[in-house]
Amino acid sequence: MSHVSSARFVYEPSSALVINMISRRSFLQTTGLALGAAAVPSVVKAAAAKAAAPQKTVVLQSGWAVKNIGDIGHTPGTLRFLEQYAPEVKVVLWAVHTNEQVDAMLMKRFPKLEIVKGSLSEKNGAVQQAIRSADFYLRGPGMGQSTDFMTFCNNLGKPWGLQGQSYFPDMVTGPGAEERIALLNKAAFIYCRDSKTLKTLQDAGVKPPVLEFGPDGCFGIDVRDEDKALARMKKHGLEPKKFITLQLRTHSPSSPGVDDKRPQKLNPLHPTPENIADDVRRAKVYQDLIAMWVKETGYKVVIAPEVNKEMEYNKKFVYDPLPDNLKKHVVNFDEFWNVDEACSFYARAHTVICHEPHTPIMALAMGTPMMHTFSEFHSPKCWMFKDIGLEEWAPEFDATPASKMFEILMGIHRDYSAAEAKVKKAMAFVEERAQSQMNVMKGVMGA
């Protein structure tokens, strides 16, 4: 995992924080009340006590990358859950990897946010200092299987928990599994974003005080960039609710010249002939789906990226082989975007289709129907759509022909209001689980 240089951004405290720094005596004097206990109404006593109590702080680790809007989206979504369901808690974000554009977006939406950057391995650095001074450490959603933060928090006696986590089975199997399980058991809570991960941990004997399903933080996202999205739509002649989007996930390196060191080899530097055959076969399914959609509706199709590296390969595998009579109905984006623009764009899409999971999550957060054409090889996080009641919108890619995908899509199209109601129902469940998790966290912190 790469890290930027250590830095700490501190912003002016809100009025609530200023009140917290006023002593009880000063508080009473400024309100013009007598200092005698009998003269102070009980409600004012309670307010003074609350004002004098130190504010609880949580450090959220998130922001894994900026070349993937899913990795960007985890952060503002989780921050929104914290803001809504734990408003009394101060949040310090350990942003593992962001840039100026992402930082600006976060500060615009969450102006009270404090951001720290750096490495946990940097002794007495900004990250270590932030964790030491916090009341709780929250690991944001992801697939990372590192345990360094667990050991660090345990050594400090600092409570910590996992929010919206997925794991490959080798987290709790193979060499070192016993030690990793022992670390997981030290968590105050573990919320798994998919039932497959939850069962994997349960079967391995992981037993923290709370081990439950909890949504990926990206479901909480509400950042928008209306101007950029509308300008992009105008540029490509797109009308609201008259286009679908899609993106294929290919067997290709995450960055030029960089191989995937994980056993799963999800982003190989040198794709095998079998890898390339998979990409071609899946791309043909999308091409057939595009043809059926355009023929039936006359609406457009947008190849919209979740991951920067896929722009090149989606053009190569999906767009370029299309016949010219179809290409005029298909828009292939030639520039990447930030998650706020993407959300505003997906809010206006008819249906969002993606081989990756977080574009469909953003669509749901915007109230838009989706289809996640998943491959479990990529990780068990694909099951989270089934877990929130949307199994029929999550077909397995290699087991589902284009005709069946088209049937699902047309089911959405023919009764769009029912599809929108289905989105609302799923998101209501997401919100209930998010609130439950935040309440557990506040209980641990004594907030």
N, C-alpha and C positions, 0 to 999 in steps of 0.2 A: 504494500500500500504506500503510495507516495504522499509526502507531506510538504506543505509550504513552510516558509520560515515562520518562526514564532512571532505572534503579534497579538495584541489585545486592543479591542475597540471599546471604549467606555462612553456612554451617553448620559446626558443630563437626567437626574432622577425625576420621576413624576411627582406630582403633588402628594400622592399617597406615601411615597418614600420619604418625602420631606417631613410629613407628619410623624412617620415612624421614628424620626431622629429627634423629635421634640420630647423632652422629659414630661412626666405627668404634671409636675408643678408648673412648667411653662405652658402646657396645654390648658390647664385650668385658669392660669392668669390671663392668657390671651382671650379666653372666652368670657372674662369678667366675672367668673364665679368665685365665691368665697372658698378658702382653703379648708375650712372645717368640714369634716366628713359628713356631719349631719346636714350641712347646707348644700351638699352636692347630690342632685337627683341620681337615682340608681342607674338610669339610662346613660347619663353622662359618665358615671364611674365605669360602666361597661365599655363605653366608647374610648375612654382614656386608657383603660387596660389593653384594649385591642390595639390602640395606636402605639402603645409602648412595646408591644410584643414584636420581636424581630421577625422580619419577613423570611419565610422559608425559600430556599433556592434549589433548583434542580439544574444539573448540567445535562444537556441533551447532546449526544454524539450523533452526528448525521452529516449529510453532504458528501457522498462518496465520490462523485465525479461530476463533470460538467459536459461531457460528450454524450450524455444519455439523459433525456428529460425525465425519465423515471427516477434516476438517481438524484436529480435536482428536486423533483416533486415530493420525495419523501419529507423533505425538511419543512416547506411551508405548510404541508398538510398536517404533520405532527404538531407544528407550532400552533396551528388553528385549534386542534383538539385541546392542547394545553391552555390556550387562551380562553376557550369557551368553557371547559369543564374544570379548570384549576386556575381561575383568574387571580386568586390571591397569591399565587406562587410566582416568584421571579425566575426567569429562564435565562440561562447562559448557554449559548450554542457553541459547542466545539465543532466547527466546520472543518471537516477533514480535507475537503477539496472544493473550493468555490472560486469564483473570479469576481471582478468588479461589478459585472452586470448582475450576477446572482446576488451578491451582497446588497447592491442597491435595491433590487426587487424585494429582498427580505426586510430591509430597513424601512422601505416605503410602506409595506404591509404591517410590520411589527416594530413601530418606532421605539419601543422601550427595550427591545432586544439588545443583549450584550453578546458579542461574538469574540471567541478566542480561536486562534489558529496555532498549529504547531504539532509536535509529536509527544505522545505519552512517555517516550523514552528519554526525553530531554529533562534532566534532573532539575527540579525547581523551576521548570519552564512555565509558560502561561497555562498550559493544559493541566499540569500537575497542581498548580496553585488554585486553579478554578475548581478542580475536584475536591481538594482539601477543604476549601471554604464553603462548599455546597452541602446541602442536607441529603441529597439523593443524586445518583447517577443513572441516567436513562439511556440505554443503547437503542438508537433508532432502527427502523426496519431495514432488512437486508439479508444477504446470503453469507456474509463474512463469518468465518469460523474461528476467528482469533479469540484468545482467552486472556490476553495481557491485561485488559481493563478489569477483568474479574479478579485476577490476582492482586492488582494494585488496590482496588477497592477493599478487598478482604483484608489486606495488610493494614489498611487504614481503619478498618472497622466501619467503613462507609456502606450504607445500604445501596443496592443497585438492582436494576431490573431490565428485562428485555421487552421491547414493544414491537409487535408485528414482525416476528423473526421466522425465517425458514432455515432449515439445515439439511444438508445432504446426510445420508445415514452414517457416513464415516466420521461425523462429529461424535457419535457415541458407540462406534465400533472400531476394531482394529487397534494398532499400537497406540498406547496412551489414552485409550477410551476411559479407563477407570478413573484416571486423574481428571479428565474433562467432565465426566459425570459428577464427580465430587465437587467440582467448581460450580457446575450448573445448579446443584442442590443448595448452594449458598445464596442464590438469587432470592430477592424478596418476592419476585413474581416473574413468570415467563409467559408472555402472550404470543402464541404462534399464529401467524397469519394464514395458515392452511392446516387442515385436519390431518394431512399426511405427516407433517412435521410433528404435530401434537402426538399422534399415535407412536411415531418413532421414539420420541422422548419418553412417553409413558411405558412403552415396551422395554426400554433400556433401564427402567428403574429411576428415572429422573423425578424427584419429588420435592420441589420447592414448596413453600406455603401456598402459592397459587400457580397453577399450570392450566391455562385455558386458551380458547380461541380468542384472538383479538385482531382487528383489521390492520392491514398495512396502513401506515400513516398517510400515504398518498391519497387515500379516500377522503381525507379532510381538506384537500386543497381548495382554495377559493381565490387565488391570485389571478388577475386578468390584465391583459393589455389589448384593449378594444381597438385602439388606433392602428396598431400594427396588423392585427388580425383582419380588420376591415379593409385595410390597404392591400393586403395580400389577396383577399377575396376579389377585390376590384381588379387587381392586376391580372388575375386568371379567369375573370368572368364567371365567378361562382355566386350562386344565389342561396340564401339560407334554406336549409332543409332539402336542397335539391342536389346534394352530392354525398357520396360515401367516401371514407378514407380507408386505406389499408397499408400495411407494411409487413414484409417478409423478414424473418430472422435467418440469416445465412451462416454457413460454416466459414467464417472469415476472421482474420486477426482483429483484435480490438484496436490496435494501433499499428502503423507500418513498421515492420521489422520486429514486432514483439510477439513472442509465442506465449501460449497459455500454459502455465506451469501446473495447473490443477489436474488431478487425475481424470476429470471429466472432459477436458479438452474442448470446452464450449467455443472457444475462439482460436482455433489452430492457426499457426503461422503458415503451415503448409497443408491445406485441405487435401484429404485423400480422394481418390476417384469416387469412392462411395459417398463422401461428403458432398462432392460436386453433383453427383447424381441425385442426391436428396434435394439439393437446392433447385435443380432444374425441374424435378418432378413436382415439388411444392409450388414453384413459380407457375407451372402450367395449370395447376388447380386455380390459382388466383386469376390467371389470364382467362380461363373459362368462366369463372365467376363474373369477371368484368364484362365479358361478352354477353352473358345472359342478363345482367343488370341493365346494361345500356340498351339492349334490344327490347326489354320489357318496359322500361321506364323513360328512357331518353335522358336520364340524369347523368351527371358526370361522376368521375372517379378521381380521387386524389391519392397519389402515393406520398404519404406524409410520414416523415421520419420520427421514430422515438429515439433511435441511436444514430449518431452522426455517421459512423462507419458504414451503415447500411444504405446510405444514399447512393453510393457508387454501385453497390451490388444489386440493389433493387432496380436501378436503371438497367443494369446489365442483364439480370435474370427475368424481370417482370415487364418492364416498359419496352426495351429495345425490340424484343421478338414480336410485339403486337403488330397486327396489320395496320396499315395507314388509316383505314376507315374507322378503326377503334381508337387509334392514338389521338384523334381530334377530340375525343370525349374524355381523355385521360390527362391529368395534370401531374407532372413529375417535378416535385420541388427541387430546385437547384441550390438552395441555401438552407442552413440549419436555423433553428429558432430556440428561444427560451421557453420555459414551461408556461409562463403567463400568457404569451401570445398563443401558444398551443391550446390552452384552456379556452380562451375566447373563440378560437377557431372551431374547436370540437363542440362548443355550445351551439354552433350554427350548423353542424353536420347533421345529416339524416341519420346515419348509423356509422359507428367507428369499428373497423375490423383490424385486428392486429395479431401477429404471431407472438409479439411481446405482450406482457401483461399490463404494463402501467399506462399505456395509451387508453385501453378500455377502462381502467380505473378512473382516469381523468374525465373520460366521457361520462361515466356514471355520476361523478361529482358535479358535472355540469348539467345533469338531467337528460343526457343523450343515450339512447340504446346502443348496445355494443355487441361484438362477437369476438371472443378470444379463441382463435384457432391454435390450440396449444400443442406443444410437444413436451411430454413430461421429462424427456432427457435433459431439458434445460434447467429444471429444478421443480420441486414439489409445490412451488408457489402457484402453479397453474390451477390448483384445486380450490383456491380461495373464492372463485366465482361460484362454484358449486356450494361452498360453505355459506354463502350469503343468499342462496336461493335462485341462482341464475344458471343452473347446470345446462339447460337447453340452449343457452347462448354461448356455451363453451365446448364446441366439438373438438375431438382429438384430430389433429391435422391429417395424419397418415391413415386414419381409419374412416375419414369422411370425404366422399367425392364432392366435386364442385356442385353437382346437382342437389345434394343434401344441404350444403352451405347456402345455396340459392333459396332452397325451401325455407330455411331458417330466416334468411334475410327478407324474403317476401312475406313471411308471417308477421314480421315487425312492420313492414310497409303497409300491409292491408288493414291493420288495426293499430295505427300509430299511437293513438291515445291510450290504448291498453298497454302498449309497450312502455310508454312513459310512466304509466301507473306502476308497472312492474319495477321500473328503475327506482321510483320513490319508495316502494315497499322494501327493496333491498337496502337502500341507503338509510332507511329508518332503523333497520337492524344494525347496520354499521355504526350509526350514531349511538345506539344503546350500548353496544359493546365498548365503544371508545369512552363513553362516560363512565361505565363500570370500571374500566381500567384506571382512569384518572382518579376515581374515588378510592380505589385500592392504594394507589401511589400516595395520595394525600394522607390516607390513614397511616401508612408506613412513616411518612415524614412528620406526622403530628400537625399537619397544616389545618 
